[in-house]
Amino acid sequence: MSLMTSTARPFLNRRLAEFGTTIFAEMSALATSTGAINLGQGFPDTDGPEEIREAAVRALRDGRGNQYPPGPGVPELRTAIADHQRRRYGLAFDPDTEVLVTAGATEAIAASLLALLEPGDEVIALEPYYDSYAACIAMAGAVRVPVTLRPDPERARFRLDLDELRDAVTDRTRLLLINTPHNPTGTVLTREELTAIAELAVERDLLVVTDEVYEHLVFDDAEHVPLATLPGMRGRTVTIGSAGKTFSFTGWKVGWVTAAPALVTAVRSAKQFLTYVASGPFQYAVAEALALPDAHFDAFRADMLAKRDLLATGLTDAGFAVFRPAGTYFVTTDIRPLGESDGLAFCRSLPERAGVVAIPNAVFYDHRDAGAPFVRFAFCKRTEVLTDAAERLRKAFAG
């Protein structure tokens, strides 16, 4: 008798039963099988700065990081992270007690939620949300409470209803999980919105985990305001950053947490039983990357802005309603002007219809109907790839 037939319960526990293969795996497989242009998963199709890649090679050759690095991260990187936060935002962190290096932002999120939540605690997350949020909340045995960002067609953005956020807080609420710049909508929460969030957190004595991995990708007149800079937030906020999005080395998986000592100690207690350590030689390279002059970050942002405009214009010409993002490297579109309303079905058919892959936003919602007509495209690709994709979409939908 096989194990499958001899046990009465499924192998996957109930907390994770709703999470199957990710939409990214499904859509990437479609891109491969059809030869479509993959604008689904958010990874660049070119490497980052050559000097940073060479810094990783140099670390490998010099034997730095080839064995287990220190649990909190190599001192050079922790110092570079603290210097970056001070230089750009005026936030002072002790590299030894207030900085923790992680295996990408995804582990930082997981370790933070596993460390800070008890079973039954409620976590408020802004919907739509990055898919690992729901899974990590479930693994912690906590309860996710989505607050939906609403489309505002007049301003071509998604907005946060602050009254809805306040009403979602109960006596069981432990933590707010905030993401700005926001994936997938491209919204950048304003200083006024973040101030209201901070005031609510202080009033109700809530912890906040804030995912700021797209901090260097804000456009037009948008401003990235770290939540930890606001009154009352320094001691209750866990801020998550990442090298992957800023330096176009997503495969290196170098992320970090900055927070008050007690919070970092808690997160480290969980993190040490996940990967323990990771990305040894790459940590030294990222330390050098964070010290790059402001001109690097300005040029990176300008390049992505031009790509945003190229793809957004192409999508508009093809007939999509476009929410031009204020941050990140994703464009959310509304497919209803095309006579469509089911984003999941639309994305599954798109590779055959247009030779392009995108992601249906509905998979990022608890309230699936609210996200049904929205589709996300990534523009962190080479200009010629975006031009080709835009032309394919125009031919498929605008004739």
Secondary structure, DSSP 8 states (H G I E B T S, - for coil): --HHHH-SS-SS-GGGTT--S-HHHHHHHHHHHHT-EE-SS---SS---HHHHHHHHHHHHTTSSSS---TT--HHHHHHHHHHHHHHH-----TTTSEEEESHHHHHHHHHHHHH--TT-EEEEEES--HHHHHHHHHTT-EEEEEE-EEETTTTEEE--HHHHHHH--TTEEEEEEESS-TTT-----HHHHHHHHHHHHHTT-EEEEE-TTTT-B-TT-----GGGSTT-TTTEEEEEEHHHHHT-GGG--EEEE--HHHHHHHHHHHTTTTSS--HHHHHHHHHHHTS-HHHHHHHHHHHHHHHHHHHHHHHHHT-EEE--SBSSEEEEE-GGGT---HHHHHHHHHHHHSEE-EEGGGG-SSHHHHTTEEEEE--S-HHHHHHHHHHHHHHHT-
